[in-house]
Amino acid sequence: MDTLLDEDWTEFNNQYRFNMDGCDDKGNPNLVLFVGEWDMRRAAIAGQSDKLRRYIDKCFEEMSIMLRNMQADGANATRINLILDMASLSLQVQACPRSPDIAVPLWTNVIRPFAPPEIARIVDVYGRKKSDWREALRAKYGIDWIKLSHEMGGDGPDPVDANELRKARYSFKCPEV
């Protein structure tokens, strides 16, 4: 882990994107991973599954650094809100079978009942119906979707791309909206 940030991640940084997209009403930043766009099957076929797992570790290490930097700068941020955008998820691309949108019933009926209680308590899966997840972001997590970027359906400022965040040495401030 000591050399995690020193490795050459150029290819992965460009193929597996994420953004910082505003903050919740308590000043905690919102991390959006666009996992629906991530071609994990491609990594597996190329023999890079282990490197992809390591890349995900690197992403979380980068977010930890950013959160500590925010705290050092006086922000009251205590956690990061993780939003997994799976809007572009294609099981045909990711896993090959021809299958309908199954994330919500799969989580609700198969995975959640057997998940550890601490995981079941903090993970929520919403479908493509924007009104469902928009209301949940506001009511449950204190994230006003209107303040999110246009990319996430809001009217807020542009998100900070992961590559921009790296160039800024993991410095991030909640936008004034």
C-alpha angles and dihedrals in degrees: 000000000000092000097038096112093041096061123100105264098161096121094044094044089058098041101041108046134186135174140205103233113187127288140275123253090274095055097258113142123243116231115198117197111192094212091156087069095044111106097212091164089062090055091049094049090048090053092248101119092114091048090050090053089049090049090055088051088051091052091054091046089053090051091050090053091048092050092050089049091052090051091047088053090055101263117144092223111143103168144009122246108225117209116183108203105205096164092119094043112137118185087197089063099034102041106004103235121117101246139152124240100296106158096105099046091040091055095039099044106026114021106029096055089058099036119108109268093245090056095043088051096055103035122080124174121203129184130231093283101111095202090063098052095035092057092046092051090055101038101037104027106025092239113140103211090203087068092053119097125275088256089064093043099263136109098239130116123292114282122251108251116225091244090053089048090054092049089052090054091247094302113151133165126190108254118249105240 
